[in-house]
Amino acid sequence: MNTPIEGNCFKYSDNIDTDVIIPARYLNTSDEKELASHCLEDLDNDFVKEVKKGDIIVAGENFGCGSSREHAPIAIKAAGISVVIAKSFARIFFRNSINIGLPILEHPTLTDECDKGDRIFVDLKCGIVKNLTKNKEYKCAAFPEEINKLIQSGGLIEYTKHKLGVK
């Protein structure tokens, strides 16, 4: 994803688990729109009403802990979230996010210094995050070029198809 991202911040605390991101009662579907319509509903009833395409989730430590379900990052991406920035991620959530083409970044203090509704700018290629509302800039570790290509392709399946020349 070489195009910078800009969106409004949705802020959450530590240990947001996959059961909160997409409750188990909705795991009987793989329809992305259906999953998105229930994203974070047990934590933030207004999320699906307020989120707009391009918005950003900022969270504390251990985001995406719990089960290894891919439904969680799929629901977040399908809801319109363009990137998740957290202090840290559960490793399986981190990998699942990359696999489905949802960019995620880690930063140790950004969460503490932003509020819901802040306007956030992200340049994934450079690893630069700016809180435009508070006029603060942060440096995150940028992904290697191949991971950027994977995310830009829309995830591992599309990336692999492209690499293999499959349409």
N, CA and C of each residue as an Amber inpcrd file, in Angstrom:
protein
   501
   0.8460000  -1.1560000   0.0000000   0.0000000   0.0000000   0.0000000
   0.8980000   1.2270000   0.0000000   1.1140000   1.7980000  -1.1280000
   2.0140000   2.9370000  -1.2310000   1.2960000   4.2640000  -1.0370000
  -0.0080000   4.2550000  -1.0890000  -0.7930000   5.4620000  -0.8990000
  -0.9460000   5.7230000   0.5930000  -0.6460000   6.9310000   1.0410000
  -0.8630000   7.2350000   2.4560000  -2.3320000   7.0760000   2.8390000
  -2.5500000   6.7840000   4.0960000  -3.8770000   6.5420000   4.6570000
  -4.2070000   7.6960000   5.5920000  -5.4580000   8.1220000   5.5720000
  -5.8880000   9.1330000   6.5320000  -7.3040000   8.7950000   6.9620000
  -7.5220000   8.7670000   8.2750000  -8.8470000   8.4370000   8.7790000
  -9.0130000   8.8610000  10.2250000 -10.2240000   8.6930000  10.7140000
 -10.5260000   9.0100000  12.1000000 -10.1660000   7.8330000  12.9970000
  -9.7710000   8.1610000  14.2110000  -9.3160000   7.1660000  15.1790000
 -10.4740000   6.5800000  15.9800000 -10.4600000   5.2610000  16.1000000
 -11.2930000   4.5400000  17.0580000 -10.3100000   3.9540000  18.0610000
 -10.4270000   4.3300000  19.3110000  -9.4390000   3.9620000  20.3240000
  -9.9830000   2.9030000  21.2780000  -9.1550000   1.8730000  21.5070000
  -9.5200000   0.7940000  22.4230000  -8.3590000   0.4710000  23.3500000
  -8.6520000  -0.2290000  24.4170000  -7.6740000  -0.4960000  25.4700000
  -6.8500000  -1.7540000  25.1920000  -6.2740000  -2.3250000  26.2300000
  -5.4640000  -3.5370000  26.1470000  -6.3370000  -4.7840000  26.0360000
  -5.7270000  -5.8470000  25.5210000  -6.3130000  -7.1960000  25.5180000
  -7.6750000  -7.2850000  24.8340000  -7.8190000  -6.6180000  23.7060000
  -9.0460000  -6.7380000  22.9190000  -8.9470000  -8.0690000  22.1750000
  -9.7620000  -9.0250000  22.6000000  -9.6230000 -10.3750000  22.0350000
 -10.5380000 -10.5960000  20.8360000 -10.2660000 -11.6750000  20.1420000
 -11.0030000 -11.9640000  18.9080000 -12.4820000 -12.2230000  19.1720000
 -12.8380000 -12.6550000  20.3970000 -14.2500000 -12.8460000  20.7370000
 -14.9840000 -11.5100000  20.8430000 -14.2630000 -10.4590000  21.1640000
 -14.8520000  -9.1230000  21.2210000 -14.8720000  -8.5050000  19.8160000
 -13.8260000  -8.7740000  19.0370000 -13.7690000  -8.2200000  17.6790000
 -14.9110000  -8.7740000  16.8350000 -15.0900000 -10.0890000  16.8680000
 -16.2390000 -10.7090000  16.2020000 -16.7310000 -11.8450000  17.0960000
 -17.8540000 -11.6410000  17.7710000 -18.3580000 -12.6420000  18.7000000
 -18.5960000 -14.0120000  18.0300000 -18.3500000 -15.0520000  18.8000000
 -18.4380000 -16.4260000  18.2910000 -19.7980000 -16.7420000  17.6730000
 -20.8430000 -16.0870000  18.1380000 -22.1820000 -16.3830000  17.6060000
 -22.3200000 -16.0410000  16.1190000 -21.3450000 -15.3130000  15.5590000
 -21.3860000 -14.9490000  14.1430000 -20.3890000 -15.7290000  13.2980000
 -19.7640000 -16.7340000  13.8600000 -18.7440000 -17.4770000  13.1240000
 -19.3220000 -18.5100000  12.1690000 -20.6290000 -18.5770000  12.0790000
 -21.2580000 -19.5140000  11.1440000 -21.3440000 -18.9440000   9.7290000
 -20.7310000 -17.7680000   9.5170000 -20.7150000 -17.1760000   8.1850000
 -19.2900000 -16.7550000   7.8260000 -19.0240000 -16.7450000   6.5570000
 -17.7570000 -16.1880000   6.0820000 -18.0230000 -14.9660000   5.2050000
 -19.2800000 -14.5330000   5.1630000 -19.6540000 -13.3510000   4.3960000
 -19.0450000 -12.1100000   5.0630000 -18.1680000 -11.4390000   4.3500000
 -17.4410000 -10.3090000   4.9150000 -18.3600000  -9.1700000   5.3560000
 -19.3990000  -8.8780000   4.5840000 -20.3200000  -7.8030000   4.9480000
 -21.0780000  -8.1450000   6.2260000 -21.4670000  -9.3980000   6.3650000
 -22.1620000  -9.8290000   7.5790000 -21.2360000  -9.7400000   8.7880000
 -20.0000000 -10.1910000   8.6310000 -19.0290000 -10.0930000   9.7260000
 -18.8050000  -8.6290000  10.1060000 -18.6540000  -7.7690000   9.1090000
 -18.4210000  -6.3460000   9.3630000 -19.5790000  -5.7190000  10.1330000
 -20.7830000  -6.1680000   9.8700000 -21.9560000  -5.5770000  10.5320000
 -22.0200000  -5.8930000  12.0200000 -21.1830000  -6.8270000  12.4770000
 -21.1530000  -7.1930000  13.9020000 -19.7960000  -6.9150000  14.5430000
 -18.9030000  -6.2840000  13.8120000 -17.5540000  -6.0110000  14.2980000
 -17.5920000  -5.1440000  15.5620000 -16.9700000  -5.6230000  16.6060000
 -16.8170000  -4.9230000  17.8800000 -18.1280000  -4.5810000  18.5750000
 -19.2340000  -5.2020000  18.1950000 -20.5270000  -4.8010000  18.7460000
 -20.6550000  -5.0260000  20.2500000 -19.9500000  -6.0030000  20.8150000
 -20.0410000  -6.2290000  22.2570000 -19.1630000  -5.2640000  23.0520000
 -18.2700000  -4.5660000  22.3880000 -17.3790000  -3.6040000  23.0410000
 -17.8260000  -2.1700000  22.7880000 -18.2310000  -1.8960000  21.5580000
 -18.5410000  -0.5380000  21.1270000 -19.7540000  -0.5880000  20.2190000
 -20.9170000  -0.4200000  20.8000000 -22.1830000  -0.5200000  20.0690000
 -22.2780000   0.4520000  18.9010000 -21.5550000   1.5620000  18.9750000
 -21.6340000   2.5830000  17.9310000 -20.6190000   2.3900000  16.8110000
 -19.6620000   1.4780000  16.9810000 -18.5970000   1.3230000  16.0010000
 -19.1290000   1.1540000  14.5860000 -20.0060000   0.1740000  14.3590000
 -20.4730000  -0.0900000  12.9920000 -21.3230000   1.0510000  12.4370000
 -21.9190000   1.8480000  13.3180000 -22.7040000   2.9930000  12.8600000
 -21.8070000   4.1720000  12.4800000 -20.6590000   4.2860000  13.1550000
 -19.7960000   5.4530000  12.9830000 -18.6160000   5.2390000  12.0360000
 -18.1450000   4.0120000  11.8980000 -16.9340000   3.7690000  11.1110000
 -17.1580000   4.1150000   9.6440000 -16.1320000   4.7080000   9.0680000
 -16.1510000   5.0430000   7.6440000 -14.9340000   4.4110000   6.9870000
 -15.0450000   4.1420000   5.7150000 -13.9390000   3.5500000   4.9710000
 -12.6930000   4.4210000   5.1390000 -11.5990000   3.7780000   5.5250000
 -10.3400000   4.4860000   5.7260000 -10.0270000   4.8000000   7.1720000
 -10.9910000   4.6190000   8.0690000 -10.7450000   4.9040000   9.4830000
  -9.7000000   3.9470000  10.0600000  -9.2420000   4.2740000  11.2600000
  -8.0940000   3.5990000  11.8560000  -8.4250000   3.1900000  13.2830000
  -8.0440000   1.9790000  13.6610000  -8.1500000   1.5400000  15.0500000
  -6.7950000   1.7270000  15.7040000  -6.8090000   2.3340000  16.8890000
  -5.6240000   2.4840000  17.7260000  -5.9480000   1.7760000  19.0430000
  -5.0380000   0.9160000  19.4910000  -5.3330000   0.1090000  20.6750000
  -4.0890000  -0.0870000  21.5350000  -4.3250000  -0.6750000  22.6960000
  -3.2540000  -0.9310000  23.6490000  -2.5000000  -2.2120000  23.3350000
  -2.0920000  -2.9010000  24.3790000  -1.2820000  -4.1050000  24.2440000
  -2.1320000  -5.3350000  23.9310000  -1.5030000  -6.2810000  23.2480000
  -2.0590000  -7.6170000  23.0180000  -3.3640000  -7.5960000  22.2260000
  -3.4770000  -6.6980000  21.2600000  -4.6700000  -6.6250000  20.4270000
  -4.8060000  -7.9160000  19.6170000  -6.0090000  -8.4660000  19.5910000
  -6.2710000  -9.6750000  18.8190000  -5.9170000 -10.9580000  19.5420000
  -5.8010000 -10.8980000  20.8590000  -5.5210000 -12.1190000  21.6140000
  -6.7510000 -13.0260000  21.5720000  -6.6220000 -14.2270000  22.0530000
  -7.7380000 -15.1680000  22.0590000  -7.5720000 -16.2130000  20.9880000
  -8.6640000 -16.5770000  20.3610000  -8.6220000 -17.6530000  19.3680000
  -7.9270000 -17.2070000  18.0910000  -7.6140000 -18.1680000  17.2630000
  -6.8510000 -17.8830000  16.0360000  -7.7280000 -17.5840000  14.8290000
  -8.9820000 -17.2940000  15.0440000  -9.9120000 -17.1050000  13.9320000
  -9.5200000 -15.9690000  12.9930000  -9.5370000 -16.2650000  11.7100000
  -9.2930000 -15.2250000  10.6970000 -10.4730000 -14.2750000  10.5730000
 -11.6140000 -14.6760000  11.0960000 -12.8060000 -13.8310000  11.0090000
 -12.5650000 -12.4480000  11.6240000 -11.7240000 -12.3670000  12.6530000
 -11.5190000 -11.0950000  13.3530000 -10.8830000 -10.0380000  12.4440000
  -9.7100000 -10.2880000  11.8530000  -9.1750000  -9.2480000  10.9530000
 -10.0340000  -9.0460000   9.7100000 -10.7130000 -10.0860000   9.2460000
 -11.6050000  -9.9340000   8.0920000 -12.7390000  -8.9700000   8.4320000
 -13.3320000  -9.1170000   9.6270000 -14.4240000  -8.2350000  10.0480000
 -13.9480000  -6.7930000  10.1440000 -12.7460000  -6.5960000  10.6990000
 -12.1890000  -5.2460000  10.8340000 -11.9710000  -4.6180000   9.4580000
 -11.3320000  -5.3500000   8.5720000 -11.0520000  -4.8260000   7.2280000
 -12.3550000  -4.5650000   6.4670000 -13.2880000  -5.4920000   6.5340000
 -14.5570000  -5.3380000   5.8190000 -15.3940000  -4.1850000   6.3720000
 -15.1960000  -3.8410000   7.6470000 -15.9130000  -2.7080000   8.2430000
 -15.4030000  -1.3700000   7.7060000 -14.2270000  -1.3940000   7.0670000
 -13.6920000  -0.1750000   6.4750000 -12.3960000   0.3000000   7.1070000
 -11.9440000  -0.3640000   8.1560000 -10.7030000   0.0370000   8.8160000
  -9.5350000  -0.1880000   7.8610000  -8.6900000   0.8370000   7.7250000
  -7.5750000   0.7670000   6.7780000  -6.2830000   0.3000000   7.4220000
  -6.1470000   0.4720000   8.7220000  -4.9430000   0.0430000   9.4400000
  -5.2710000  -0.0300000  10.9310000  -4.6230000  -0.9550000  11.6130000
  -4.7240000  -1.0510000  13.0690000  -3.3410000  -0.7570000  13.6210000
  -3.2940000   0.1440000  14.6030000  -2.0380000   0.4810000  15.2670000
  -2.2260000   0.1710000  16.7440000  -1.3280000  -0.6450000  17.2930000
  -1.4460000  -1.0230000  18.7030000  -0.0660000  -1.0610000  19.3480000
  -0.0660000  -1.0910000  20.6740000   1.2020000  -1.2330000  21.3910000
   1.8280000  -2.5800000  21.0620000   0.9740000  -3.6090000  20.9800000
   1.4360000  -4.9440000  20.5780000   0.2390000  -5.7540000  20.1100000
   0.5380000  -6.8130000  19.3560000  -0.4920000  -7.6970000  18.8110000
  -0.2300000  -9.1310000  19.2510000  -1.3010000  -9.8950000  19.3940000
  -1.1460000 -11.3410000  19.5320000  -0.5450000 -11.8320000  18.2200000
   0.4100000 -12.7170000  18.2930000   1.1580000 -13.1370000  17.1030000
   0.2680000 -13.7340000  16.0150000  -0.6990000 -14.5720000  16.3790000
  -1.5480000 -15.1930000  15.3520000  -2.4240000 -14.1320000  14.6880000
  -2.8990000 -13.1460000  15.4460000  -3.6820000 -12.0590000  14.8600000
  -2.8080000 -11.2490000  13.9070000  -1.5720000 -10.9980000  14.3110000
  -0.6240000 -10.2690000  13.4650000  -0.4910000 -10.9610000  12.1130000
  -0.2440000 -12.2690000  12.1450000  -0.0440000 -13.0270000  10.9000000
  -1.3340000 -13.1120000  10.0870000  -2.4670000 -13.3660000  10.7540000
  -3.7430000 -13.4230000  10.0370000  -4.0470000 -12.0940000   9.3540000
  -3.7300000 -10.9960000  10.0100000  -3.9820000  -9.6690000   9.4250000
  -3.1770000  -9.4800000   8.1550000  -1.9010000  -9.7880000   8.2180000
  -1.0560000  -9.6740000   7.0270000  -1.5800000 -10.5940000   5.9240000
  -1.9400000 -11.8180000   6.2970000  -2.4310000 -12.7850000   5.3130000
  -3.6760000 -12.3110000   4.5720000  -4.5250000 -11.5140000   5.2310000
  -5.7400000 -11.0480000   4.5500000  -5.5790000  -9.6230000   3.9960000
  -4.3790000  -9.0560000   4.1760000  -4.1080000  -7.7350000   3.6080000
  -4.5330000  -6.5680000   4.4670000  -4.6360000  -6.7810000   5.7820000
  -4.9570000  -5.6900000   6.7120000  -3.6520000  -5.1940000   7.3270000
  -3.2180000  -3.9800000   7.0060000  -1.9740000  -3.4800000   7.5820000
  -2.1030000  -3.2340000   9.0860000  -1.0550000  -3.5920000   9.8040000
  -1.0060000  -3.3610000  11.2480000   0.3750000  -2.8480000  11.6120000
   0.3980000  -1.9300000  12.5460000   1.6500000  -1.3320000  12.9980000
   1.6980000  -1.3400000  14.5180000   2.9030000  -1.4390000  15.0510000
   3.0870000  -1.3640000  16.4960000   3.7890000  -0.0650000  16.8580000
   3.2940000   0.5670000  17.9300000   3.9530000   1.7490000  18.4770000
   3.6720000   1.7950000  19.9860000   4.7030000   2.0580000  20.7960000
   4.5410000   1.9710000  22.2510000   3.7750000   3.1070000  22.9210000
   3.6670000   4.2940000  22.2910000   3.0260000   5.4210000  22.9820000
   1.8580000   6.0640000  22.2450000   1.6720000   5.7590000  21.0000000
   0.6180000   6.4120000  20.2140000  -0.7510000   6.3100000  20.8910000
  -1.0810000   5.1360000  21.3860000  -2.3850000   4.9220000  22.0180000
  -2.6020000   5.8680000  23.1950000  -1.5580000   6.0870000  23.9580000
  -1.6680000   6.9470000  25.1370000  -1.8330000   8.4150000  24.7700000
  -1.4850000   8.7680000  23.5460000  -1.4550000  10.1660000  23.1500000
  -2.5050000  10.5320000  22.1090000  -3.5130000   9.6840000  21.9500000
  -4.5850000  10.0340000  21.0070000  -5.9440000   9.7270000  21.6170000
  -6.9500000  10.2880000  21.0140000  -8.3190000  10.1240000  21.4830000
  -9.2090000   9.7150000  20.3250000 -10.3280000   9.1200000  20.6600000
 -11.3080000   8.7690000  19.6390000 -11.6510000  10.0280000  18.8400000
 -11.6650000   9.8690000  17.5340000 -12.0150000  10.9700000  16.6550000
 -10.8260000  11.7560000  16.1360000  -9.6400000  11.5660000  16.7500000
  -8.4550000  12.2470000  16.2230000  -8.2460000  11.8330000  14.7810000
  -7.7660000  12.7540000  13.9850000  -7.4700000  12.4840000  12.5760000
  -6.0410000  11.9440000  12.5090000  -5.8830000  10.7360000  11.9390000
  -4.6040000  10.0410000  11.8860000  -4.1880000   9.8550000  10.4280000
  -2.9180000  10.1070000  10.1550000  -2.3060000   9.9270000   8.8510000
  -1.2520000   8.8330000   8.9830000  -1.2110000   7.9010000   8.0260000
  -0.2530000   6.8010000   8.0690000   0.3970000   6.6450000   6.6980000
   1.7230000   6.6000000   6.6950000   2.4940000   6.2650000   5.5050000
   3.1600000   4.9230000   5.7950000   2.5580000   3.8470000   5.2900000
   3.0470000   2.4970000   5.5780000   4.4450000   2.2610000   5.0220000
   4.7030000   2.8100000   3.8670000   5.9950000   2.5750000   3.2250000
   7.1430000   3.1290000   4.0760000   6.9250000   4.2800000   4.6990000
   7.9650000   4.9180000   5.5160000   7.8330000   4.6080000   7.0080000
   6.6850000   4.0560000   7.4020000   6.4550000   3.7940000   8.8200000
   6.1840000   5.0510000   9.6250000   5.6110000   6.0550000   8.9770000
   5.3160000   7.3320000   9.6460000   3.8280000   7.3950000   9.9780000
   3.5270000   7.7580000  11.2230000   2.1600000   7.9760000  11.6730000
   2.0970000   9.3810000  12.2500000   1.0870000  10.1340000  11.8470000
   0.9080000  11.4870000  12.3720000  -0.4860000  11.6060000  12.9580000
  -0.5510000  12.1410000  14.1530000  -1.8320000  12.5240000  14.7160000
  -2.0290000  13.9670000  14.2950000  -2.8280000  14.1810000  13.2630000
  -3.0290000  15.5100000  12.7020000  -3.7800000  16.4240000  13.6680000
  -4.6380000  15.8430000  14.4830000  -5.4020000  16.6230000  15.4550000
  -4.4900000  17.2190000  16.5200000  -3.5240000  16.4340000  16.9690000
  -2.6340000  16.8760000  18.0480000  -1.2580000  17.3130000  17.5470000
  -1.0770000  17.2730000  16.2320000   0.1780000  17.7000000  15.6170000
   1.3840000  16.9490000  16.2000000   1.2850000  15.6090000  16.2420000
   2.3860000  14.7680000  16.7210000   2.7250000  13.7400000  15.6500000
   4.0130000  13.4060000  15.5800000   4.4730000  12.4290000  14.5900000
   5.1700000  11.2790000  15.3060000   4.9780000  10.0630000  14.7630000
   5.5290000   8.8450000  15.3390000   6.2090000   8.0320000  14.2490000
   7.2320000   7.3070000  14.6360000   7.9260000   6.4200000  13.7010000
   7.6560000   4.9800000  14.1260000   7.1590000   4.1950000  13.1940000
   6.9290000   2.7680000  13.4000000   7.8600000   1.9960000  12.4800000
   8.1090000   0.7560000  12.7900000   8.9030000  -0.0840000  11.8950000
   8.1000000  -0.3110000  10.6170000   8.6900000   0.0380000   9.4940000
   8.0400000  -0.1860000   8.1970000   8.1740000  -1.6570000   7.8270000
   7.2050000  -2.1700000   7.1020000   7.2690000  -3.5480000   6.6340000
   8.3060000  -3.6880000   5.5320000   8.8940000  -4.8700000   5.4110000
   9.7620000  -5.1330000   4.2620000   8.9530000  -5.0040000   2.9640000
   9.6310000  -4.7470000   1.8640000   8.9790000  -4.5130000   0.5750000
   8.0340000  -5.6530000   0.1890000   8.4270000  -6.8950000   0.4000000
   7.5620000  -8.0250000   0.0170000   6.2690000  -8.0520000   0.8260000
   6.3370000  -7.6970000   2.0990000   5.1130000  -7.6390000   2.9180000
   4.2370000  -6.4930000   2.4380000   4.8380000  -5.3600000   2.0860000
   4.0550000  -4.2570000   1.5070000   3.3560000  -4.6990000   0.2310000
   4.0440000  -5.4560000  -0.6120000   3.4350000  -5.9620000  -1.8420000
   2.2830000  -6.9070000  -1.5190000   2.4600000  -7.7480000  -0.5160000
   1.4120000  -8.6890000  -0.1100000   0.1700000  -7.9140000   0.3510000
   0.3730000  -6.9060000   1.1820000  -0.7490000  -6.0940000   1.6650000
  -1.4050000  -5.3510000   0.5010000  -0.5930000  -4.7680000  -0.3630000
  -1.1120000  -4.0250000  -1.5190000  -1.9200000  -4.9330000  -2.4410000
  -1.5260000  -6.2010000  -2.5330000  -2.2460000  -7.1680000  -3.3740000
  -3.6010000  -7.5570000  -2.7870000  -3.8130000  -7.2690000  -1.5090000
  -5.0690000  -7.6370000  -0.8620000  -4.9530000  -8.8810000  -0.0140000
  -3.7420000  -9.3750000   0.1780000  -3.5450000 -10.5380000   1.0330000
  -2.7460000 -11.6280000   0.3550000  -2.4920000 -12.6770000   1.1090000
  -1.6210000 -13.7560000   0.6680000  -2.1460000 -14.4850000  -0.5700000
  -3.4320000 -14.7390000  -0.6300000  -3.9870000 -15.4850000  -1.7690000
  -3.8040000 -14.6990000  -3.0630000  -4.1940000 -13.4370000  -3.0650000
  -4.0500000 -12.6180000  -4.2760000  -2.5880000 -12.3920000  -4.6210000
  -1.7480000 -12.2070000  -3.6170000  -0.3090000 -12.0380000  -3.8320000
   0.2790000 -13.2790000  -4.5000000  -0.1070000 -14.4510000  -3.9990000
   0.3910000 -15.7110000  -4.5470000  -0.1010000 -15.9130000  -5.9760000
  -1.3670000 -15.6230000  -6.2330000  -1.8990000 -15.7240000  -7.5940000
  -1.0960000 -14.8410000  -8.5490000  -0.8110000 -13.6250000  -8.1170000
  -0.0360000 -12.7010000  -8.9400000   1.3640000 -13.2540000  -9.1940000
   2.0010000 -13.7540000  -8.1500000   3.3680000 -14.3040000  -8.2950000
   3.3820000 -15.5080000  -9.2440000   2.3030000 -16.3030000  -9.2250000
   2.2270000 -17.4850000 -10.0680000   1.6640000 -17.1900000 -11.4580000
   1.1820000 -15.9680000 -11.6690000   0.6180000 -15.6040000 -12.9570000
  -0.7830000 -16.1620000 -13.1590000  -1.4540000 -16.4810000 -12.0750000
  -2.8330000 -17.0210000 -12.1250000  -3.7980000 -15.8530000 -12.0420000
  -4.8710000 -15.9120000 -12.8460000  -5.8620000 -14.8280000 -12.8190000
  -7.0130000 -15.1480000 -11.9410000
